Amino acid sequence: MGPKTRKLLVGLGIAAVFFVTFSLALYESGYTLTGYFPSKSLNAKRYAPILYTPQDDKPEEILYMYNKTTHAITYYVIWGGEYTGRSVIDRLYEYIRSLFYGSGADVEPITVYSLNRTISFETSGHTEVWATFSGTVCKYDDTYIPNCTVNGTHVRVYVLTWNHLFTLEPQSGTHPVSIEVKPMSPTDYIRYSVGRRGESIAEGVVRAILIALLSTVLIVVASGYFLGKKKGWEKIRKKFKKGS
């Protein structure tokens, strides 16, 4: 084996060690029921938001959980994934999401507080919007949006970004979707790793990179040490053989 081939194999080995340790460091169990609310609500369908999405990007299902303490109904809108339209980036992003969340599915919550007619969700820039609705009018900050509800309870919510963040302001190219709202089961909660959805992927990736770098350096140094030690013992053994 030539020196170039040996260097190439060493380089590939180091890359493989980094990739494996990065993947293991990023993957942390999301399979927990922490934060799960098993309660059902008779108001879940009455206050379900009307979702407007692009024609070719409809969600797969909408599941809800009801918190008896706060009377909040959280609707989890679920898509198969997030896609920018650039295949290489999409595949890499899907892989990272699968490691972090257990699947590439995109789960976006919309929370409705029926007692005080308030709705909250994330909009562009991952900024949280809190809006009130009364009759057919919605209000947040100093913005008033007319005709934003149906029957005074179903708030019209529009998909604003490629990664399915929302707005109350009508968006061209979006259409209402009709999807049955169902209660979130323990199986659903675990399957979509809902308990981890509030955590930052960016922070997880940075942490995993640092852990992978440290682990790779330690493994390379340890491997070099033991290989060097092995070669040293091999030389001593050969000397003894020649001497005998």
Secondary structure as GFF3:
##gff-version 3
##sequence-region A 1 244
A	DSSP	alpha_helix	3	26	.	.	.	ID=ss1
A	DSSP	beta_strand	50	54	.	.	.	ID=ss2
A	DSSP	beta_strand	61	67	.	.	.	ID=ss3
A	DSSP	beta_strand	72	79	.	.	.	ID=ss4
A	DSSP	alpha_helix	87	101	.	.	.	ID=ss5
A	DSSP	beta_strand	106	113	.	.	.	ID=ss6
A	DSSP	beta_strand	118	123	.	.	.	ID=ss7
A	DSSP	three_ten_helix	124	126	.	.	.	ID=ss8
A	DSSP	beta_strand	127	134	.	.	.	ID=ss9
A	DSSP	beta_strand	137	140	.	.	.	ID=ss10
A	DSSP	beta_strand	143	145	.	.	.	ID=ss11
A	DSSP	beta_strand	149	150	.	.	.	ID=ss12
A	DSSP	beta_strand	154	159	.	.	.	ID=ss13
A	DSSP	beta_strand	166	167	.	.	.	ID=ss14
A	DSSP	beta_strand	174	176	.	.	.	ID=ss15
A	DSSP	beta_strand	181	183	.	.	.	ID=ss16
A	DSSP	alpha_helix	186	191	.	.	.	ID=ss17
A	DSSP	three_ten_helix	194	196	.	.	.	ID=ss18
A	DSSP	alpha_helix	201	243	.	.	.	ID=ss19
###
